[in-house]
Amino acid sequence: MRLNYETVGPQYFQTMRIPLAHGRDLDERDQDGAPGVVIINETMAGRYWPGGDALGRRIKLTKDWLEIVGIAKDVKNRSLSEAPQPFLYLPLLQDYRSNMILVARTLPNPNRCPNPCVP
């Protein structure tokens, strides 16, 4: 079986504006040494747990068991014409890789931010 995945940091879903359909976001609790967790997308939840709730279920990747703590809405990952594919998100603090890509969301002109500054 081939799974698409990304390793993401806290607030990734907020930054990318990907809503969570169920469960919680990844955060500082999900560090190295803590129980392994993962967020999956709705397509993966529907395919492998049809008619049931995937939250709290566990999946095994390589040698580690991971608890599903959230289900994200489906998004396009590779192209605009693709059909939704099963996808999972691993927490950066548990799956660190040195070749990560930084994603940031800023205001169009941060020098003209009103007080208080709310993006």
PDB file as gemmi writes it, atoms N, CA and C in Angstrom:
CRYST1    1.000    1.000    1.000  90.00  90.00  90.00 P 1                      
ATOM      1  N   MET A   1       0.850  -1.173   0.000  1.00  0.00           N  
ATOM      2  CA  MET A   1       0.000   0.000   0.000  1.00  0.00           C  
ATOM      3  C   MET A   1       0.898   1.239   0.000  1.00  0.00           C  
ATOM      4  N   ARG A   2       0.546   2.214  -0.800  1.00  0.00           N  
ATOM      5  CA  ARG A   2       1.283   3.474  -0.853  1.00  0.00           C  
ATOM      6  C   ARG A   2       0.429   4.579  -0.259  1.00  0.00           C  
ATOM      7  N   LEU A   3       1.008   5.324   0.682  1.00  0.00           N  
ATOM      8  CA  LEU A   3       0.297   6.435   1.298  1.00  0.00           C  
ATOM      9  C   LEU A   3       1.028   7.738   1.026  1.00  0.00           C  
ATOM     10  N   ASN A   4       0.268   8.758   0.758  1.00  0.00           N  
ATOM     11  CA  ASN A   4       0.824  10.102   0.633  1.00  0.00           C  
ATOM     12  C   ASN A   4       0.841  10.726   2.019  1.00  0.00           C  
ATOM     13  N   TYR A   5       1.942  11.423   2.338  1.00  0.00           N  
ATOM     14  CA  TYR A   5       2.024  12.051   3.655  1.00  0.00           C  
ATOM     15  C   TYR A   5       2.916  13.276   3.606  1.00  0.00           C  
ATOM     16  N   GLU A   6       2.769  14.099   4.630  1.00  0.00           N  
ATOM     17  CA  GLU A   6       3.639  15.241   4.868  1.00  0.00           C  
ATOM     18  C   GLU A   6       3.956  15.268   6.350  1.00  0.00           C  
ATOM     19  N   THR A   7       5.119  15.777   6.684  1.00  0.00           N  
ATOM     20  CA  THR A   7       5.480  16.034   8.069  1.00  0.00           C  
ATOM     21  C   THR A   7       5.258  17.524   8.287  1.00  0.00           C  
ATOM     22  N   VAL A   8       4.434  17.864   9.277  1.00  0.00           N  
ATOM     23  CA  VAL A   8       4.025  19.261   9.466  1.00  0.00           C  
ATOM     24  C   VAL A   8       4.203  19.688  10.922  1.00  0.00           C  
ATOM     25  N   GLY A   9       4.361  20.990  11.112  1.00  0.00           N  
ATOM     26  CA  GLY A   9       4.517  21.549  12.445  1.00  0.00           C  
ATOM     27  C   GLY A   9       3.203  22.041  13.015  1.00  0.00           C  
ATOM     28  N   PRO A  10       3.238  22.465  14.285  1.00  0.00           N  
ATOM     29  CA  PRO A  10       2.051  23.045  14.905  1.00  0.00           C  
ATOM     30  C   PRO A  10       1.547  24.237  14.082  1.00  0.00           C  
ATOM     31  N   GLN A  11       0.263  24.384  13.984  1.00  0.00           N  
ATOM     32  CA  GLN A  11      -0.448  25.445  13.279  1.00  0.00           C  
ATOM     33  C   GLN A  11      -0.338  25.350  11.753  1.00  0.00           C  
ATOM     34  N   TYR A  12       0.114  24.204  11.248  1.00  0.00           N  
ATOM     35  CA  TYR A  12       0.167  24.010   9.801  1.00  0.00           C  
ATOM     36  C   TYR A  12      -1.220  24.166   9.181  1.00  0.00           C  
ATOM     37  N   PHE A  13      -2.219  23.542   9.776  1.00  0.00           N  
ATOM     38  CA  PHE A  13      -3.575  23.562   9.205  1.00  0.00           C  
ATOM     39  C   PHE A  13      -4.144  24.977   9.216  1.00  0.00           C  
ATOM     40  N   GLN A  14      -3.865  25.733  10.260  1.00  0.00           N  
ATOM     41  CA  GLN A  14      -4.307  27.123  10.320  1.00  0.00           C  
ATOM     42  C   GLN A  14      -3.576  27.938   9.257  1.00  0.00           C  
ATOM     43  N   THR A  15      -2.280  27.761   9.130  1.00  0.00           N  
ATOM     44  CA  THR A  15      -1.493  28.507   8.146  1.00  0.00           C  
ATOM     45  C   THR A  15      -1.958  28.214   6.728  1.00  0.00           C  
ATOM     46  N   MET A  16      -2.208  26.948   6.423  1.00  0.00           N  
ATOM     47  CA  MET A  16      -2.620  26.542   5.084  1.00  0.00           C  
ATOM     48  C   MET A  16      -4.126  26.663   4.865  1.00  0.00           C  
ATOM     49  N   ARG A  17      -4.845  27.042   5.927  1.00  0.00           N  
ATOM     50  CA  ARG A  17      -6.305  27.184   5.885  1.00  0.00           C  
ATOM     51  C   ARG A  17      -6.990  25.889   5.466  1.00  0.00           C  
ATOM     52  N   ILE A  18      -6.520  24.804   6.088  1.00  0.00           N  
ATOM     53  CA  ILE A  18      -7.131  23.487   5.893  1.00  0.00           C  
ATOM     54  C   ILE A  18      -7.965  23.218   7.136  1.00  0.00           C  
ATOM     55  N   PRO A  19      -9.279  23.176   7.016  1.00  0.00           N  
ATOM     56  CA  PRO A  19     -10.115  22.932   8.194  1.00  0.00           C  
ATOM     57  C   PRO A  19      -9.997  21.487   8.681  1.00  0.00           C  
ATOM     58  N   LEU A  20     -10.116  21.328   9.974  1.00  0.00           N  
ATOM     59  CA  LEU A  20     -10.226  19.992  10.559  1.00  0.00           C  
ATOM     60  C   LEU A  20     -11.705  19.649  10.652  1.00  0.00           C  
ATOM     61  N   ALA A  21     -12.070  18.486  10.124  1.00  0.00           N  
ATOM     62  CA  ALA A  21     -13.462  18.044  10.172  1.00  0.00           C  
ATOM     63  C   ALA A  21     -13.800  17.498  11.553  1.00  0.00           C  
ATOM     64  N   HIS A  22     -12.823  16.840  12.183  1.00  0.00           N  
ATOM     65  CA  HIS A  22     -13.019  16.225  13.501  1.00  0.00           C  
ATOM     66  C   HIS A  22     -11.684  16.189  14.232  1.00  0.00           C  
ATOM     67  N   GLY A  23     -11.760  16.143  15.540  1.00  0.00           N  
ATOM     68  CA  GLY A  23     -10.558  15.957  16.339  1.00  0.00           C  
ATOM     69  C   GLY A  23      -9.793  17.240  16.591  1.00  0.00           C  
ATOM     70  N   ARG A  24      -8.510  17.056  16.858  1.00  0.00           N  
ATOM     71  CA  ARG A  24      -7.669  18.187  17.243  1.00  0.00           C  
ATOM     72  C   ARG A  24      -6.496  18.363  16.297  1.00  0.00           C  
ATOM     73  N   ASP A  25      -5.867  19.519  16.409  1.00  0.00           N  
ATOM     74  CA  ASP A  25      -4.678  19.847  15.633  1.00  0.00           C  
ATOM     75  C   ASP A  25      -3.448  19.253  16.321  1.00  0.00           C  
ATOM     76  N   LEU A  26      -2.359  19.207  15.596  1.00  0.00           N  
ATOM     77  CA  LEU A  26      -1.080  18.827  16.175  1.00  0.00           C  
ATOM     78  C   LEU A  26      -0.546  20.021  16.955  1.00  0.00           C  
ATOM     79  N   ASP A  27       0.106  19.752  18.091  1.00  0.00           N  
ATOM     80  CA  ASP A  27       0.647  20.853  18.885  1.00  0.00           C  
ATOM     81  C   ASP A  27       1.880  20.401  19.656  1.00  0.00           C  
ATOM     82  N   GLU A  28       2.309  21.204  20.614  1.00  0.00           N  
ATOM     83  CA  GLU A  28       3.540  20.932  21.350  1.00  0.00           C  
ATOM     84  C   GLU A  28       3.477  19.663  22.193  1.00  0.00           C  
ATOM     85  N   ARG A  29       2.287  19.133  22.449  1.00  0.00           N  
ATOM     86  CA  ARG A  29       2.177  17.860  23.184  1.00  0.00           C  
ATOM     87  C   ARG A  29       2.763  16.708  22.383  1.00  0.00           C  
ATOM     88  N   ASP A  30       2.779  16.856  21.066  1.00  0.00           N  
ATOM     89  CA  ASP A  30       3.150  15.770  20.167  1.00  0.00           C  
ATOM     90  C   ASP A  30       4.649  15.797  19.874  1.00  0.00           C  
ATOM     91  N   GLN A  31       5.447  15.677  20.930  1.00  0.00           N  
ATOM     92  CA  GLN A  31       6.899  15.739  20.819  1.00  0.00           C  
ATOM     93  C   GLN A  31       7.511  14.350  20.779  1.00  0.00           C  
ATOM     94  N   ASP A  32       8.803  14.325  20.458  1.00  0.00           N  
ATOM     95  CA  ASP A  32       9.564  13.089  20.489  1.00  0.00           C  
ATOM     96  C   ASP A  32       9.460  12.489  21.890  1.00  0.00           C  
ATOM     97  N   GLY A  33       9.180  11.225  21.983  1.00  0.00           N  
ATOM     98  CA  GLY A  33       9.026  10.551  23.265  1.00  0.00           C  
ATOM     99  C   GLY A  33       7.582  10.441  23.722  1.00  0.00           C  
ATOM    100  N   ALA A  34       6.691  11.289  23.179  1.00  0.00           N  
ATOM    101  CA  ALA A  34       5.260  11.210  23.498  1.00  0.00           C  
ATOM    102  C   ALA A  34       4.633  10.133  22.615  1.00  0.00           C  
ATOM    103  N   PRO A  35       3.452   9.640  22.983  1.00  0.00           N  
ATOM    104  CA  PRO A  35       2.793   8.652  22.121  1.00  0.00           C  
ATOM    105  C   PRO A  35       2.623   9.196  20.703  1.00  0.00           C  
ATOM    106  N   GLY A  36       2.855   8.350  19.713  1.00  0.00           N  
ATOM    107  CA  GLY A  36       2.770   8.752  18.316  1.00  0.00           C  
ATOM    108  C   GLY A  36       1.348   9.083  17.899  1.00  0.00           C  
ATOM    109  N   VAL A  37       1.206  10.169  17.142  1.00  0.00           N  
ATOM    110  CA  VAL A  37      -0.101  10.610  16.662  1.00  0.00           C  
ATOM    111  C   VAL A  37      -0.018  10.935  15.179  1.00  0.00           C  
ATOM    112  N   VAL A  38      -1.174  11.060  14.554  1.00  0.00           N  
ATOM    113  CA  VAL A  38      -1.266  11.383  13.138  1.00  0.00           C  
ATOM    114  C   VAL A  38      -2.626  12.021  12.877  1.00  0.00           C  
ATOM    115  N   ILE A  39      -2.683  12.873  11.865  1.00  0.00           N  
ATOM    116  CA  ILE A  39      -3.944  13.391  11.347  1.00  0.00           C  
ATOM    117  C   ILE A  39      -4.099  12.826   9.943  1.00  0.00           C  
ATOM    118  N   ILE A  40      -5.288  12.349   9.629  1.00  0.00           N  
ATOM    119  CA  ILE A  40      -5.563  11.817   8.298  1.00  0.00           C  
ATOM    120  C   ILE A  40      -6.606  12.697   7.622  1.00  0.00           C  
ATOM    121  N   ASN A  41      -6.759  12.530   6.301  1.00  0.00           N  
ATOM    122  CA  ASN A  41      -7.789  13.305   5.617  1.00  0.00           C  
ATOM    123  C   ASN A  41      -9.098  12.513   5.541  1.00  0.00           C  
ATOM    124  N   GLU A  42     -10.151  13.184   5.101  1.00  0.00           N  
ATOM    125  CA  GLU A  42     -11.477  12.555   5.051  1.00  0.00           C  
ATOM    126  C   GLU A  42     -11.499  11.362   4.088  1.00  0.00           C  
ATOM    127  N   THR A  43     -10.777  11.449   2.988  1.00  0.00           N  
ATOM    128  CA  THR A  43     -10.755  10.335   2.042  1.00  0.00           C  
ATOM    129  C   THR A  43     -10.158   9.088   2.677  1.00  0.00           C  
ATOM    130  N   MET A  44      -9.071   9.251   3.412  1.00  0.00           N  
ATOM    131  CA  MET A  44      -8.457   8.103   4.081  1.00  0.00           C  
ATOM    132  C   MET A  44      -9.392   7.534   5.144  1.00  0.00           C  
ATOM    133  N   ALA A  45     -10.032   8.415   5.909  1.00  0.00           N  
ATOM    134  CA  ALA A  45     -10.970   7.961   6.944  1.00  0.00           C  
ATOM    135  C   ALA A  45     -12.111   7.166   6.322  1.00  0.00           C  
ATOM    136  N   GLY A  46     -12.670   7.677   5.217  1.00  0.00           N  
ATOM    137  CA  GLY A  46     -13.788   7.002   4.564  1.00  0.00           C  
ATOM    138  C   GLY A  46     -13.391   5.686   3.910  1.00  0.00           C  
ATOM    139  N   ARG A  47     -12.187   5.614   3.384  1.00  0.00           N  
ATOM    140  CA  ARG A  47     -11.745   4.399   2.705  1.00  0.00           C  
ATOM    141  C   ARG A  47     -11.424   3.270   3.677  1.00  0.00           C  
ATOM    142  N   TYR A  48     -10.757   3.584   4.785  1.00  0.00           N  
ATOM    143  CA  TYR A  48     -10.303   2.535   5.688  1.00  0.00           C  
ATOM    144  C   TYR A  48     -11.195   2.335   6.908  1.00  0.00           C  
ATOM    145  N   TRP A  49     -12.086   3.276   7.185  1.00  0.00           N  
ATOM    146  CA  TRP A  49     -13.055   3.134   8.268  1.00  0.00           C  
ATOM    147  C   TRP A  49     -14.428   3.548   7.763  1.00  0.00           C  
ATOM    148  N   PRO A  50     -14.951   2.898   6.722  1.00  0.00           N  
ATOM    149  CA  PRO A  50     -16.240   3.309   6.157  1.00  0.00           C  
ATOM    150  C   PRO A  50     -17.372   3.157   7.181  1.00  0.00           C  
ATOM    151  N   GLY A  51     -18.169   4.193   7.278  1.00  0.00           N  
ATOM    152  CA  GLY A  51     -19.308   4.149   8.186  1.00  0.00           C  
ATOM    153  C   GLY A  51     -18.937   4.255   9.646  1.00  0.00           C  
ATOM    154  N   GLY A  52     -17.667   4.398   9.953  1.00  0.00           N  
ATOM    155  CA  GLY A  52     -17.225   4.486  11.343  1.00  0.00           C  
ATOM    156  C   GLY A  52     -16.362   5.695  11.563  1.00  0.00           C  
ATOM    157  N   ASP A  53     -16.020   5.902  12.790  1.00  0.00           N  
ATOM    158  CA  ASP A  53     -15.200   7.055  13.140  1.00  0.00           C  
ATOM    159  C   ASP A  53     -13.755   6.618  13.278  1.00  0.00           C  
ATOM    160  N   ALA A  54     -12.863   7.268  12.561  1.00  0.00           N  
ATOM    161  CA  ALA A  54     -11.447   6.920  12.608  1.00  0.00           C  
ATOM    162  C   ALA A  54     -10.738   7.524  13.821  1.00  0.00           C  
ATOM    163  N   LEU A  55     -11.336   8.538  14.439  1.00  0.00           N  
ATOM    164  CA  LEU A  55     -10.683   9.156  15.605  1.00  0.00           C  
ATOM    165  C   LEU A  55     -10.429   8.124  16.690  1.00  0.00           C  
ATOM    166  N   GLY A  56      -9.218   8.158  17.233  1.00  0.00           N  
ATOM    167  CA  GLY A  56      -8.857   7.227  18.295  1.00  0.00           C  
ATOM    168  C   GLY A  56      -8.356   5.889  17.790  1.00  0.00           C  
ATOM    169  N   ARG A  57      -8.562   5.610  16.517  1.00  0.00           N  
ATOM    170  CA  ARG A  57      -8.046   4.364  15.943  1.00  0.00           C  
ATOM    171  C   ARG A  57      -6.537   4.484  15.810  1.00  0.00           C  
ATOM    172  N   ARG A  58      -5.897   3.363  15.616  1.00  0.00           N  
ATOM    173  CA  ARG A  58      -4.442   3.367  15.484  1.00  0.00           C  
ATOM    174  C   ARG A  58      -4.040   2.747  14.164  1.00  0.00           C  
ATOM    175  N   ILE A  59      -2.970   3.297  13.594  1.00  0.00           N  
ATOM    176  CA  ILE A  59      -2.407   2.725  12.382  1.00  0.00           C  
ATOM    177  C   ILE A  59      -0.920   2.490  12.620  1.00  0.00           C  
ATOM    178  N   LYS A  60      -0.382   1.524  11.904  1.00  0.00           N  
ATOM    179  CA  LYS A  60       1.036   1.207  12.073  1.00  0.00           C  
ATOM    180  C   LYS A  60       1.789   1.631  10.826  1.00  0.00           C  
ATOM    181  N   LEU A  61       2.760   2.514  11.034  1.00  0.00           N  
ATOM    182  CA  LEU A  61       3.663   2.930   9.969  1.00  0.00           C  
ATOM    183  C   LEU A  61       5.051   2.433  10.362  1.00  0.00           C  
ATOM    184  N   THR A  62       5.683   1.737   9.462  1.00  0.00           N  
ATOM    185  CA  THR A  62       6.963   1.080   9.739  1.00  0.00           C  
ATOM    186  C   THR A  62       6.844   0.319  11.048  1.00  0.00           C  
ATOM    187  N   LYS A  63       7.588   0.728  12.074  1.00  0.00           N  
ATOM    188  CA  LYS A  63       7.542  -0.019  13.341  1.00  0.00           C  
ATOM    189  C   LYS A  63       6.676   0.645  14.409  1.00  0.00           C  
ATOM    190  N   ASP A  64       6.141   1.823  14.132  1.00  0.00           N  
ATOM    191  CA  ASP A  64       5.439   2.604  15.141  1.00  0.00           C  
ATOM    192  C   ASP A  64       3.920   2.598  14.965  1.00  0.00           C  
ATOM    193  N   TRP A  65       3.206   2.508  16.075  1.00  0.00           N  
ATOM    194  CA  TRP A  65       1.757   2.673  16.091  1.00  0.00           C  
ATOM    195  C   TRP A  65       1.448   4.136  16.354  1.00  0.00           C  
ATOM    196  N   LEU A  66       0.513   4.689  15.592  1.00  0.00           N  
ATOM    197  CA  LEU A  66       0.135   6.090  15.717  1.00  0.00           C  
ATOM    198  C   LEU A  66      -1.367   6.193  15.947  1.00  0.00           C  
ATOM    199  N   GLU A  67      -1.766   7.031  16.887  1.00  0.00           N  
ATOM    200  CA  GLU A  67      -3.191   7.258  17.137  1.00  0.00           C  
ATOM    201  C   GLU A  67      -3.693   8.388  16.248  1.00  0.00           C  
ATOM    202  N   ILE A  68      -4.834   8.177  15.627  1.00  0.00           N  
ATOM    203  CA  ILE A  68      -5.465   9.209  14.804  1.00  0.00           C  
ATOM    204  C   ILE A  68      -6.152  10.198  15.742  1.00  0.00           C  
ATOM    205  N   VAL A  69      -5.635  11.446  15.765  1.00  0.00           N  
ATOM    206  CA  VAL A  69      -6.178  12.466  16.664  1.00  0.00           C  
ATOM    207  C   VAL A  69      -6.991  13.524  15.925  1.00  0.00           C  
ATOM    208  N   GLY A  70      -6.938  13.510  14.593  1.00  0.00           N  
ATOM    209  CA  GLY A  70      -7.689  14.490  13.820  1.00  0.00           C  
ATOM    210  C   GLY A  70      -7.963  14.007  12.414  1.00  0.00           C  
ATOM    211  N   ILE A  71      -9.018  14.563  11.839  1.00  0.00           N  
ATOM    212  CA  ILE A  71      -9.363  14.279  10.444  1.00  0.00           C  
ATOM    213  C   ILE A  71      -9.499  15.619   9.733  1.00  0.00           C  
ATOM    214  N   ALA A  72      -8.632  15.828   8.739  1.00  0.00           N  
ATOM    215  CA  ALA A  72      -8.616  17.080   7.981  1.00  0.00           C  
ATOM    216  C   ALA A  72      -9.488  16.965   6.745  1.00  0.00           C  
ATOM    217  N   LYS A  73     -10.014  18.081   6.312  1.00  0.00           N  
ATOM    218  CA  LYS A  73     -10.738  18.131   5.043  1.00  0.00           C  
ATOM    219  C   LYS A  73      -9.774  17.786   3.914  1.00  0.00           C  
ATOM    220  N   ASP A  74     -10.293  17.230   2.841  1.00  0.00           N  
ATOM    221  CA  ASP A  74      -9.475  16.906   1.676  1.00  0.00           C  
ATOM    222  C   ASP A  74      -8.990  18.181   0.993  1.00  0.00           C  
ATOM    223  N   VAL A  75      -7.759  18.154   0.506  1.00  0.00           N  
ATOM    224  CA  VAL A  75      -7.196  19.256  -0.276  1.00  0.00           C  
ATOM    225  C   VAL A  75      -6.457  18.674  -1.469  1.00  0.00           C  
ATOM    226  N   LYS A  76      -6.168  19.523  -2.434  1.00  0.00           N  
ATOM    227  CA  LYS A  76      -5.355  19.124  -3.589  1.00  0.00           C  
ATOM    228  C   LYS A  76      -3.894  19.145  -3.158  1.00  0.00           C  
ATOM    229  N   ASN A  77      -3.179  18.066  -3.400  1.00  0.00           N  
ATOM    230  CA  ASN A  77      -1.789  17.983  -2.963  1.00  0.00           C  
ATOM    231  C   ASN A  77      -0.786  18.048  -4.097  1.00  0.00           C  
ATOM    232  N   ARG A  78      -1.102  17.462  -5.221  1.00  0.00           N  
ATOM    233  CA  ARG A  78      -0.141  17.387  -6.317  1.00  0.00           C  
ATOM    234  C   ARG A  78      -0.581  18.177  -7.553  1.00  0.00           C  
ATOM    235  N   SER A  79      -1.899  18.170  -7.858  1.00  0.00           N  
ATOM    236  CA  SER A  79      -2.394  18.923  -9.013  1.00  0.00           C  
ATOM    237  C   SER A  79      -3.854  19.293  -8.788  1.00  0.00           C  
ATOM    238  N   LEU A  80      -4.307  20.310  -9.507  1.00  0.00           N  
ATOM    239  CA  LEU A  80      -5.692  20.771  -9.364  1.00  0.00           C  
ATOM    240  C   LEU A  80      -6.701  19.788  -9.936  1.00  0.00           C  
ATOM    241  N   SER A  81      -6.257  18.910 -10.825  1.00  0.00           N  
ATOM    242  CA  SER A  81      -7.181  17.972 -11.457  1.00  0.00           C  
ATOM    243  C   SER A  81      -7.254  16.613 -10.749  1.00  0.00           C  
ATOM    244  N   GLU A  82      -6.475  16.416  -9.713  1.00  0.00           N  
ATOM    245  CA  GLU A  82      -6.453  15.110  -9.050  1.00  0.00           C  
ATOM    246  C   GLU A  82      -7.720  14.845  -8.243  1.00  0.00           C  
ATOM    247  N   ALA A  83      -8.086  13.584  -8.169  1.00  0.00           N  
ATOM    248  CA  ALA A  83      -9.161  13.163  -7.277  1.00  0.00           C  
ATOM    249  C   ALA A  83      -8.577  13.081  -5.866  1.00  0.00           C  
ATOM    250  N   PRO A  84      -9.404  13.253  -4.834  1.00  0.00           N  
ATOM    251  CA  PRO A  84      -8.877  13.146  -3.465  1.00  0.00           C  
ATOM    252  C   PRO A  84      -8.215  11.784  -3.238  1.00  0.00           C  
ATOM    253  N   GLN A  85      -7.065  11.817  -2.614  1.00  0.00           N  
ATOM    254  CA  GLN A  85      -6.299  10.615  -2.297  1.00  0.00           C  
ATOM    255  C   GLN A  85      -6.162  10.476  -0.788  1.00  0.00           C  
ATOM    256  N   PRO A  86      -6.051   9.247  -0.275  1.00  0.00           N  
ATOM    257  CA  PRO A  86      -5.761   9.100   1.158  1.00  0.00           C  
ATOM    258  C   PRO A  86      -4.463   9.837   1.498  1.00  0.00           C  
ATOM    259  N   PHE A  87      -4.475  10.579   2.595  1.00  0.00           N  
ATOM    260  CA  PHE A  87      -3.341  11.415   2.953  1.00  0.00           C  
ATOM    261  C   PHE A  87      -3.231  11.468   4.461  1.00  0.00           C  
ATOM    262  N   LEU A  88      -1.993  11.497   4.955  1.00  0.00           N  
ATOM    263  CA  LEU A  88      -1.807  11.655   6.393  1.00  0.00           C  
ATOM    264  C   LEU A  88      -0.737  12.690   6.685  1.00  0.00           C  
ATOM    265  N   TYR A  89      -0.846  13.260   7.889  1.00  0.00           N  
ATOM    266  CA  TYR A  89       0.043  14.322   8.333  1.00  0.00           C  
ATOM    267  C   TYR A  89       0.708  13.871   9.629  1.00  0.00           C  
ATOM    268  N   LEU A  90       2.036  13.820   9.600  1.00  0.00           N  
ATOM    269  CA  LEU A  90       2.815  13.421  10.770  1.00  0.00           C  
ATOM    270  C   LEU A  90       3.341  14.666  11.476  1.00  0.00           C  
ATOM    271  N   PRO A  91       3.405  14.654  12.817  1.00  0.00           N  
ATOM    272  CA  PRO A  91       3.893  15.837  13.526  1.00  0.00           C  
ATOM    273  C   PRO A  91       5.412  15.990  13.402  1.00  0.00           C  
ATOM    274  N   LEU A  92       5.839  17.183  13.040  1.00  0.00           N  
ATOM    275  CA  LEU A  92       7.257  17.500  12.908  1.00  0.00           C  
ATOM    276  C   LEU A  92       8.035  17.147  14.169  1.00  0.00           C  
ATOM    277  N   LEU A  93       7.447  17.410  15.321  1.00  0.00           N  
ATOM    278  CA  LEU A  93       8.163  17.181  16.573  1.00  0.00           C  
ATOM    279  C   LEU A  93       8.361  15.695  16.869  1.00  0.00           C  
ATOM    280  N   GLN A  94       7.684  14.812  16.136  1.00  0.00           N  
ATOM    281  CA  GLN A  94       7.888  13.367  16.286  1.00  0.00           C  
ATOM    282  C   GLN A  94       8.546  12.754  15.063  1.00  0.00           C  
ATOM    283  N   ASP A  95       8.625  13.493  13.978  1.00  0.00           N  
ATOM    284  CA  ASP A  95       9.138  12.947  12.721  1.00  0.00           C  
ATOM    285  C   ASP A  95      10.030  13.985  12.034  1.00  0.00           C  
ATOM    286  N   TYR A  96      11.012  14.497  12.774  1.00  0.00           N  
ATOM    287  CA  TYR A  96      11.853  15.574  12.239  1.00  0.00           C  
ATOM    288  C   TYR A  96      12.666  15.103  11.038  1.00  0.00           C  
ATOM    289  N   ARG A  97      12.744  15.970  10.051  1.00  0.00           N  
ATOM    290  CA  ARG A  97      13.563  15.729   8.855  1.00  0.00           C  
ATOM    291  C   ARG A  97      14.326  17.009   8.559  1.00  0.00           C  
ATOM    292  N   SER A  98      15.563  16.874   8.137  1.00  0.00           N  
ATOM    293  CA  SER A  98      16.394  18.052   7.910  1.00  0.00           C  
ATOM    294  C   SER A  98      16.084  18.759   6.599  1.00  0.00           C  
ATOM    295  N   ASN A  99      15.295  18.147   5.728  1.00  0.00           N  
ATOM    296  CA  ASN A  99      14.989  18.763   4.429  1.00  0.00           C  
ATOM    297  C   ASN A  99      13.571  19.327   4.382  1.00  0.00           C  
ATOM    298  N   MET A 100      13.150  19.954   5.460  1.00  0.00           N  
ATOM    299  CA  MET A 100      11.802  20.504   5.554  1.00  0.00           C  
ATOM    300  C   MET A 100      11.675  21.782   4.738  1.00  0.00           C  
ATOM    301  N   ILE A 101      10.429  22.135   4.386  1.00  0.00           N  
ATOM    302  CA  ILE A 101      10.110  23.374   3.689  1.00  0.00           C  
ATOM    303  C   ILE A 101       9.340  24.262   4.657  1.00  0.00           C  
ATOM    304  N   LEU A 102       9.743  25.498   4.775  1.00  0.00           N  
ATOM    305  CA  LEU A 102       9.070  26.445   5.650  1.00  0.00           C  
ATOM    306  C   LEU A 102       7.927  27.108   4.896  1.00  0.00           C  
ATOM    307  N   VAL A 103       6.735  27.101   5.509  1.00  0.00           N  
ATOM    308  CA  VAL A 103       5.562  27.771   4.944  1.00  0.00           C  
ATOM    309  C   VAL A 103       5.128  28.828   5.952  1.00  0.00           C  
ATOM    310  N   ALA A 104       4.952  30.058   5.486  1.00  0.00           N  
ATOM    311  CA  ALA A 104       4.531  31.146   6.369  1.00  0.00           C  
ATOM    312  C   ALA A 104       3.415  31.935   5.686  1.00  0.00           C  
ATOM    313  N   ARG A 105       2.512  32.477   6.485  1.00  0.00           N  
ATOM    314  CA  ARG A 105       1.447  33.343   5.970  1.00  0.00           C  
ATOM    315  C   ARG A 105       1.668  34.716   6.589  1.00  0.00           C  
ATOM    316  N   THR A 106       1.724  35.738   5.749  1.00  0.00           N  
ATOM    317  CA  THR A 106       1.935  37.104   6.225  1.00  0.00           C  
ATOM    318  C   THR A 106       0.857  38.015   5.666  1.00  0.00           C  
ATOM    319  N   LEU A 107       0.809  39.215   6.177  1.00  0.00           N  
ATOM    320  CA  LEU A 107      -0.070  40.232   5.632  1.00  0.00           C  
ATOM    321  C   LEU A 107       0.535  40.757   4.338  1.00  0.00           C  
ATOM    322  N   PRO A 108      -0.279  41.287   3.413  1.00  0.00           N  
ATOM    323  CA  PRO A 108       0.270  41.828   2.167  1.00  0.00           C  
ATOM    324  C   PRO A 108       1.312  42.922   2.415  1.00  0.00           C  
ATOM    325  N   ASN A 109       1.064  43.794   3.399  1.00  0.00           N  
ATOM    326  CA  ASN A 109       2.019  44.838   3.738  1.00  0.00           C  
ATOM    327  C   ASN A 109       2.084  44.921   5.265  1.00  0.00           C  
ATOM    328  N   PRO A 110       2.987  44.178   5.896  1.00  0.00           N  
ATOM    329  CA  PRO A 110       3.010  44.131   7.361  1.00  0.00           C  
ATOM    330  C   PRO A 110       3.296  45.473   8.016  1.00  0.00           C  
ATOM    331  N   ASN A 111       3.874  46.429   7.287  1.00  0.00           N  
ATOM    332  CA  ASN A 111       4.132  47.754   7.854  1.00  0.00           C  
ATOM    333  C   ASN A 111       2.864  48.587   7.982  1.00  0.00           C  
ATOM    334  N   ARG A 112       1.781  48.157   7.337  1.00  0.00           N  
ATOM    335  CA  ARG A 112       0.525  48.910   7.382  1.00  0.00           C  
ATOM    336  C   ARG A 112      -0.529  48.176   8.196  1.00  0.00           C  
ATOM    337  N   CYS A 113      -0.107  47.386   9.127  1.00  0.00           N  
ATOM    338  CA  CYS A 113      -1.014  46.584   9.952  1.00  0.00           C  
ATOM    339  C   CYS A 113      -1.732  47.471  10.962  1.00  0.00           C  
ATOM    340  N   PRO A 114      -3.069  47.364  11.034  1.00  0.00           N  
ATOM    341  CA  PRO A 114      -3.812  48.144  12.041  1.00  0.00           C  
ATOM    342  C   PRO A 114      -3.544  47.581  13.438  1.00  0.00           C  
ATOM    343  N   ASN A 115      -3.817  48.393  14.445  1.00  0.00           N  
ATOM    344  CA  ASN A 115      -3.685  47.930  15.839  1.00  0.00           C  
ATOM    345  C   ASN A 115      -5.032  47.458  16.324  1.00  0.00           C  
ATOM    346  N   PRO A 116      -5.185  46.338  16.931  1.00  0.00           N  
ATOM    347  CA  PRO A 116      -4.182  45.270  16.964  1.00  0.00           C  
ATOM    348  C   PRO A 116      -4.083  44.587  15.600  1.00  0.00           C  
ATOM    349  N   CYS A 117      -2.977  44.030  15.306  1.00  0.00           N  
ATOM    350  CA  CYS A 117      -2.716  43.387  14.022  1.00  0.00           C  
ATOM    351  C   CYS A 117      -3.303  41.977  14.033  1.00  0.00           C  
ATOM    352  N   VAL A 118      -4.315  41.746  13.227  1.00  0.00           N  
ATOM    353  CA  VAL A 118      -4.959  40.441  13.144  1.00  0.00           C  
ATOM    354  C   VAL A 118      -4.985  40.031  11.686  1.00  0.00           C  
ATOM    355  N   PRO A 119      -4.270  38.927  11.328  1.00  0.00           N  
ATOM    356  CA  PRO A 119      -4.283  38.490   9.918  1.00  0.00           C  
ATOM    357  C   PRO A 119      -5.630  37.962   9.502  1.00  0.00           C  
TER     358      PRO A 119                                                      
END                                                                             
